[in-house]
Amino acid sequence: MREELVEVCKGKKVQICSHWDVDGVCSAALIYHLLRGTAAFVKTKTKGIPFLITQEDIDKESEVIICTDIRPSPEICNKGKIIVYIDHHPIEDTKCFDIAIHNPSEHSTTTLIYNRLMNNSKDPYVLFLTLAGYFGDQGKRDKIPEPLLSNANEAIPDMMQRQESSFNQGYYLEIERHVSLLNTGKRHNWNGDIPLELLKSIDTYEPFTNNIHPLAVQLQQYRAMLKQDYNRTPEIRQVGKVDCAIITEPRNIQGVLAARLIKDRPIMIMNVRGDIIIGSLRVPENLDFNAGDFLEGFHQYMKTYLGGGHEKAAGFTLNKDELELFIELLKNA
């Protein structure tokens, strides 16, 4: 599969379109470094609203479009461009894509790429990007798949060191400490372009983890600016099976607020941004409730709705004029 992808992109103008979260930017960075030596050029774009790559996102000069951790719209198929789909999210049909590297059993798109395209690489930067994406998608430290775990322990032992947690009696791995910083781009700017540009411009992780690259410093500045926003406490009310709050914030902080305010029920924070509603759903670890499946179930009822995700963390977008209908559907879900 690796050889097929490299050959398809050889000498071509390539555009990588990715989701704006950590798994998205890290998977895009993995593909970028894989192809940059053989493609004519490799452009990148990150997106999250909506969770879909459409015709307006496509660069006219590009000959190969690679979508990582985000779904391509059917409208971009059969337009004379080669479409490559690399993702772990469920999708009904992948036949319209020229190449589909897809496995919904994978925890993250980066682990999918590692298993299918990286030939069990022991390259430290490849391992760092893979694990950052894995933890960015709520991966469990005690469930890191082999041979990724053994290769990481050997090649990047500093990132695999256990650190004592100040929040509970457990521990975290050193690499986890750097994951949230890659999310500050989407939270501050509503895109992941700066984190991705950082990961594209380096070949080792130290310029990022040691905060010596200018873009790493910029992300640290974003983090400091966001701290005050994270302390918001919106009014929460019960709507059907979930706790809900509606906010109007200029920053993309609904996911952080949901994670901070979660108690013993699923919690949904909806942020009104112009005519668009952006929502995040978080579920307590001990609760038998699949957030991704729950949000997937609303597609059939609304025209503008796009939603889905993982078991404990998921998200959605819809037009503001369908918010009232969505609330009614939540009450009866």
C-alpha positions as CSV (number, residue, x, y, z in Angstrom):
1,M,0.0,0.0,0.0
2,R,2.9,2.4,0.8
3,E,4.5,1.8,-2.6
4,E,1.1,2.3,-4.4
5,L,0.5,5.6,-2.7
6,V,4.1,6.9,-3.3
7,E,3.9,5.8,-7.0
8,V,0.5,7.5,-7.5
9,C,1.8,10.8,-6.1
10,K,5.2,10.6,-7.8
11,G,5.8,13.9,-9.7
12,K,2.2,15.0,-9.0
13,K,0.9,18.1,-7.4
14,V,-0.6,16.8,-4.1
15,Q,-2.9,18.4,-1.6
16,I,-3.4,16.9,1.9
17,C,-6.7,17.8,3.6
18,S,-7.0,16.9,7.2
19,H,-9.1,17.4,10.3
20,W,-7.9,20.2,12.5
21,D,-7.5,18.1,15.7
22,V,-4.3,16.4,16.9
23,D,-5.0,13.1,15.1
24,G,-5.7,15.1,11.9
25,V,-2.6,17.3,11.9
26,C,-0.3,14.4,12.9
27,S,-1.7,12.1,10.3
28,A,-1.3,14.8,7.7
29,A,2.3,15.4,8.8
30,L,3.1,11.7,8.5
31,I,1.8,11.7,4.9
32,Y,3.5,14.9,4.1
33,H,7.0,13.6,5.2
34,L,6.3,10.4,3.3
35,L,5.6,12.1,0.0
36,R,7.5,15.4,0.0
37,G,10.6,13.8,-1.6
38,T,8.7,12.4,-4.6
39,A,5.7,14.6,-5.2
40,A,6.1,17.8,-7.3
41,F,4.8,19.7,-4.3
42,V,2.6,19.0,-1.3
43,K,0.1,21.6,-0.1
44,T,-1.9,21.1,3.1
45,K,-5.3,22.3,4.5
46,T,-7.0,21.7,7.8
47,K,-10.7,21.9,8.5
48,G,-13.3,21.1,11.1
49,I,-16.4,23.0,10.1
50,P,-18.0,21.1,8.7
51,F,-16.4,17.8,9.1
52,L,-16.2,17.3,5.4
53,I,-13.9,18.2,2.5
54,T,-15.9,19.9,-0.3
55,Q,-15.1,21.2,-3.8
56,E,-14.4,24.7,-2.4
57,D,-11.6,23.3,-0.3
58,I,-9.7,21.8,-3.3
59,D,-6.8,23.7,-4.9
60,K,-7.4,23.9,-8.6
61,E,-3.7,23.0,-9.4
62,S,-3.7,19.8,-7.3
63,E,-3.8,16.5,-9.1
64,V,-4.0,14.2,-6.1
65,I,-6.2,15.0,-3.1
66,I,-5.5,13.1,0.1
67,C,-8.0,13.3,3.0
68,T,-6.7,12.2,6.4
69,D,-9.0,11.9,9.4
70,I,-11.8,13.7,7.6
71,R,-14.4,12.6,5.1
72,P,-14.3,13.6,1.4
73,S,-17.6,14.8,-0.1
74,P,-18.9,12.7,-3.0
75,E,-18.9,15.9,-5.1
76,I,-15.1,16.0,-5.3
77,C,-15.0,12.5,-6.9
78,N,-15.0,12.1,-10.7
79,K,-13.6,15.6,-11.2
80,G,-10.4,14.5,-12.9
81,K,-8.4,14.3,-9.7
82,I,-7.1,11.3,-7.9
83,I,-8.8,11.0,-4.5
84,V,-7.1,9.1,-1.6
85,Y,-9.1,8.5,1.6
86,I,-7.2,7.6,4.8
87,D,-9.3,7.4,7.9
88,H,-10.6,5.3,10.8
89,H,-14.0,6.8,11.1
90,P,-17.0,4.7,9.9
91,I,-18.1,5.4,6.4
92,E,-20.8,3.7,4.3
93,D,-18.9,3.3,1.1
94,T,-15.3,3.9,-0.1
95,K,-15.7,2.7,-3.7
96,C,-15.8,6.2,-5.2
97,F,-12.2,6.9,-4.0
98,D,-9.2,5.9,-6.1
99,I,-7.3,4.6,-3.0
100,A,-9.0,3.9,0.3
101,I,-6.9,3.1,3.4
102,H,-9.7,2.6,5.9
103,N,-10.2,0.6,9.1
104,P,-12.8,1.7,11.7
105,S,-11.2,-0.7,14.2
106,E,-8.1,1.5,14.4
107,H,-8.2,3.9,17.3
108,S,-6.7,6.8,15.4
109,T,-5.8,7.7,11.8
110,T,-2.1,7.9,12.8
111,T,-2.1,4.2,14.0
112,L,-3.8,3.3,10.8
113,I,-1.1,5.0,8.8
114,Y,1.6,3.5,11.0
115,N,0.3,0.0,10.4
116,R,-0.5,0.3,6.7
117,L,2.2,2.7,5.4
118,M,5.1,3.0,7.8
119,N,6.3,-0.7,7.9
120,N,6.6,-0.7,11.7
121,S,9.1,2.2,11.5
122,K,11.4,2.8,14.4
123,D,12.0,6.4,13.3
124,P,11.6,8.6,16.4
125,Y,9.7,11.3,14.7
126,V,7.3,8.9,13.0
127,L,6.7,7.2,16.4
128,F,6.1,10.6,18.1
129,L,3.6,11.7,15.5
130,T,1.8,8.3,15.7
131,L,1.5,8.3,19.4
132,A,0.5,12.0,19.6
133,G,-2.4,11.3,17.2
134,Y,-3.3,8.2,19.2
135,F,-3.5,10.1,22.5
136,G,-5.2,13.0,20.8
137,D,-8.1,10.7,20.0
138,Q,-8.4,9.6,23.7
139,G,-6.1,6.6,23.3
140,K,-5.4,4.6,26.5
141,R,-1.8,4.4,27.7
142,D,-2.3,0.7,28.7
143,K,-3.7,-0.2,25.3
144,I,-1.0,1.1,23.0
145,P,-0.9,-1.6,20.2
146,E,2.2,-3.6,19.4
147,P,4.7,-3.2,17.8
148,L,4.1,0.6,18.2
149,L,4.6,0.3,22.0
150,S,7.8,-1.7,21.9
151,N,9.3,0.4,19.1
152,A,8.5,3.6,21.0
153,N,10.0,2.3,24.3
154,E,13.2,1.6,22.3
155,A,13.4,4.7,20.1
156,I,11.8,7.5,22.1
157,P,12.3,6.4,25.8
158,D,12.2,10.0,27.0
159,M,8.7,10.5,25.6
160,M,7.6,7.2,27.2
161,Q,8.7,8.0,30.7
162,R,6.0,7.8,33.3
163,Q,5.2,11.0,35.1
164,E,3.3,11.3,38.4
165,S,-0.1,12.9,38.0
166,S,-1.0,15.9,40.2
167,F,-4.7,15.4,39.6
168,N,-5.1,11.8,40.7
169,Q,-3.1,8.8,41.9
170,G,-2.3,7.6,38.4
171,Y,0.4,8.6,36.0
172,Y,0.8,9.9,32.4
173,L,3.4,9.4,29.8
174,E,5.7,12.3,28.9
175,I,4.4,12.5,25.3
176,E,0.8,13.1,26.6
177,R,2.0,16.4,28.0
178,H,2.6,17.8,24.5
179,V,-0.7,16.6,22.9
180,S,-3.0,19.4,24.2
181,L,-0.6,22.1,22.8
182,L,-1.3,20.9,19.3
183,N,-5.0,21.5,19.8
184,T,-4.5,25.2,20.7
185,G,-4.4,26.0,17.0
186,K,-7.9,24.9,16.3
187,R,-9.1,26.4,19.6
188,H,-7.6,29.8,19.0
189,N,-7.8,30.1,15.2
190,W,-10.5,27.6,14.3
191,N,-8.0,25.7,12.2
192,G,-5.0,23.4,12.7
193,D,-2.7,25.2,10.1
194,I,-0.1,26.4,12.5
195,P,0.4,23.1,14.4
196,L,0.6,21.3,11.0
197,E,3.1,23.8,9.6
198,L,5.2,23.2,12.7
199,L,5.1,19.4,12.3
200,K,5.9,19.8,8.6
201,S,8.9,22.0,9.1
202,I,10.8,19.7,11.5
203,D,12.1,16.2,11.2
204,T,12.6,15.5,14.9
205,Y,10.3,16.3,17.8
206,E,12.8,18.2,20.0
207,P,12.2,21.6,18.5
208,F,8.6,21.2,19.4
209,T,8.8,19.6,22.8
210,N,11.7,21.9,23.9
211,N,9.8,25.0,22.7
212,I,12.7,26.3,20.6
213,H,10.8,26.5,17.2
214,P,9.0,29.8,16.7
215,L,5.7,28.1,15.9
216,A,6.0,26.1,19.1
217,V,6.5,29.3,21.0
218,Q,3.4,30.7,19.2
219,L,1.3,27.7,20.4
220,Q,2.5,28.3,23.9
221,Q,1.2,31.9,23.6
222,Y,-2.1,30.6,22.4
223,R,-2.3,28.3,25.4
224,A,-1.8,31.2,27.8
225,M,-4.5,33.3,26.0
226,L,-7.0,30.5,26.2
227,K,-6.6,29.8,30.0
228,Q,-9.2,32.5,30.9
229,D,-11.7,31.1,28.4
230,Y,-11.4,27.6,29.9
231,N,-12.8,29.0,33.2
232,R,-16.2,29.8,31.7
233,T,-19.1,28.2,33.6
234,P,-22.2,28.2,31.4
235,E,-25.8,27.4,32.6
236,I,-26.4,23.6,32.2
237,R,-29.8,22.0,31.9
238,Q,-30.9,18.4,31.3
239,V,-32.2,17.6,27.9
240,G,-33.2,14.0,27.5
241,K,-30.2,11.8,28.2
242,V,-27.6,14.5,28.2
243,D,-26.7,17.7,30.1
244,C,-26.7,20.7,27.7
245,A,-25.3,24.2,27.6
246,I,-25.4,26.8,24.8
247,I,-22.6,29.3,24.6
248,T,-21.5,32.1,22.3
249,E,-17.7,32.3,22.4
250,P,-15.2,33.5,19.9
251,R,-12.9,30.6,20.7
252,N,-13.3,27.0,19.9
253,I,-13.5,26.0,23.6
254,Q,-16.7,23.9,23.7
255,G,-14.8,20.6,23.9
256,V,-12.6,21.8,26.7
257,L,-15.6,23.1,28.7
258,A,-17.4,19.8,28.2
259,A,-14.5,17.8,29.5
260,R,-14.1,20.2,32.5
261,L,-17.7,20.3,33.5
262,I,-18.6,16.6,33.0
263,K,-20.1,14.9,36.0
264,D,-22.1,11.7,36.0
265,R,-24.0,12.2,32.8
266,P,-23.1,12.8,29.1
267,I,-22.6,16.6,28.6
268,M,-23.0,18.6,25.4
269,I,-21.7,22.1,24.9
270,M,-23.0,23.9,21.8
271,N,-21.2,27.0,20.6
272,V,-23.0,29.5,18.4
273,R,-20.6,30.9,15.7
274,G,-22.6,33.1,13.3
275,D,-25.1,30.9,11.6
276,I,-23.4,27.7,12.6
277,I,-23.7,25.6,15.8
278,I,-20.6,23.6,16.8
279,G,-21.1,21.0,19.5
280,S,-19.0,18.7,21.6
281,L,-20.3,15.7,23.5
282,R,-18.3,14.1,26.3
283,V,-19.2,10.9,28.2
284,P,-18.0,9.8,31.7
285,E,-15.5,6.9,31.4
286,N,-17.7,4.6,33.6
287,L,-20.9,5.1,31.6
288,D,-22.1,2.7,28.9
289,F,-22.9,5.4,26.3
290,N,-21.4,5.7,22.9
291,A,-21.1,9.4,22.0
292,G,-20.2,8.8,18.3
293,D,-23.1,6.4,17.7
294,F,-25.5,8.7,19.5
295,L,-24.6,11.7,17.3
296,E,-24.6,9.6,14.1
297,G,-28.3,8.9,14.8
298,F,-29.4,12.4,14.0
299,H,-28.3,12.6,10.4
300,Q,-31.6,11.4,9.0
301,Y,-33.6,14.1,10.6
302,M,-31.7,17.3,9.6
303,K,-30.4,18.6,6.3
304,T,-27.4,20.5,7.6
305,Y,-26.3,18.2,10.4
306,L,-22.9,16.4,10.4
307,G,-22.0,14.5,13.5
308,G,-20.0,11.5,14.9
309,G,-16.8,10.6,16.6
310,H,-15.6,8.2,19.3
311,E,-17.2,6.4,22.3
312,K,-16.4,9.0,24.9
313,A,-15.8,12.1,22.8
314,A,-17.7,13.2,19.7
315,G,-18.8,16.4,17.9
316,F,-21.2,17.9,15.4
317,T,-22.2,20.9,13.3
318,L,-25.5,22.2,12.1
319,N,-27.1,25.4,10.9
320,K,-28.5,27.7,13.5
321,D,-32.0,27.5,12.0
322,E,-32.1,23.8,12.9
323,L,-31.1,24.2,16.5
324,E,-34.7,24.2,17.8
325,L,-35.4,20.9,16.0
326,F,-32.2,19.4,17.3
327,I,-33.2,20.3,20.9
328,E,-36.6,18.6,20.4
329,L,-34.9,15.5,19.0
330,L,-32.5,15.4,22.0
331,K,-35.5,15.4,24.3
332,N,-36.9,12.3,22.7
333,A,-33.7,10.5,21.8
